[in-house]
Amino acid sequence: MKITGSVIKYGDNIDTDVIIPARYLNTSDPAELAKHCMEDLDKTFVSRVKKGDIMVGGKNFGCGSSREHAPIAIKASGISCIIAETFARIFYRNAINIGLPILECPEAAKDIDEGDRVEVDFTEGRIINLTKNKEYKAIPFPDFMQEIMKADGLIGFIKKQVGKE
């Protein structure tokens, strides 16, 4: 499983309140959430994000409330993956559950810049900054998590498993 995209970068402690402000939590429609993704932090995000872009963050990405609206908004906006130094645990779990690939890699998160082209290989845990010609190593997804990603999230994975029985 590989992806390539351009980077949109943010710093440390990006909380779920700036990923999707509370005033939009009256909907669970991914397309509607995507329209407001990051708007309190970066008014330009929705106009410049392109399908397949990669988001890079610092420490404690996704901290704050446990709302699963946050990774849904990011995924629906077109972001194909998030790389960060560290993730808040509940955000990490919610992202995997909805099929949004995320990788912790402090070296990559610090070194990759806004606009860099990056390739991510989830099977190998490799992150390649094509712009800077540098490679970083993250812990690859275990097989079961790769299957969850291929099924577009935990619900799709479970449906596939039930269908096999």
HELIX and SHEET records of a PDB file:
HELIX    1   1 THR A   16  ILE A   19  1                                   4    
HELIX    2   2 ALA A   22  TYR A   24  5                                   3    
HELIX    3   3 PRO A   30  ALA A   34  1                                   5    
HELIX    4   4 PHE A   45  ARG A   48  1                                   4    
HELIX    5   5 HIS A   69  SER A   77  1                                   9    
HELIX    6   6 ARG A   89  ILE A   98  1                                  10    
HELIX    7   7 PRO A  106  ASP A  111  1                                   6    
HELIX    8   8 ASP A  143  LYS A  150  1                                   8    
HELIX    9   9 LEU A  154  LYS A  164  1                                  11    
SHEET    1   A 7 ILE A 102  GLU A 104  0                                        
SHEET    2   A 7 CYS A  81  ALA A  84  1                                        
SHEET    3   A 7 ILE A  54  GLY A  57  1                                        
SHEET    4   A 7 LYS A   2  LYS A   9  1                                        
SHEET    5   A 7 ARG A 117  ASP A 121 -1                                        
SHEET    6   A 7 ARG A 126  ASN A 129 -1                                        
SHEET    7   A 7 LYS A 134  LYS A 137 -1                                        
END                                                                             
